[in-house]
Amino acid sequence: MLHEYRDIISKLKVENAHFAKIFERHNELDKIVTEVEEGRQHMSDLELEKLKKEKLRLKDEAYKMILDYKKEHNL
């Protein structure tokens, strides 16, 4: 997720517990979605859609936190 911000993500994961939590949850959801889409795990289309929406919401929240960090640190 957001590979171009790898350095900032590393710093935020250490400095901000909330960021670390949403980053970890996003990665968990990414793994589940991938497994379902590749047929290794099964769930209804509705359940999958809910997971994808949660994953996107978490990514948006993390991205905002990254942009705020960049602004605060003049990066």
PyMOL commands that set and color helices and strands:
alter all, ss='L'
color gray80, all
select helices_A, chain A and resi 3-15+17-37+45-72
alter helices_A, ss='H'
color red, helices_A
deselect
rebuild
show_as cartoon
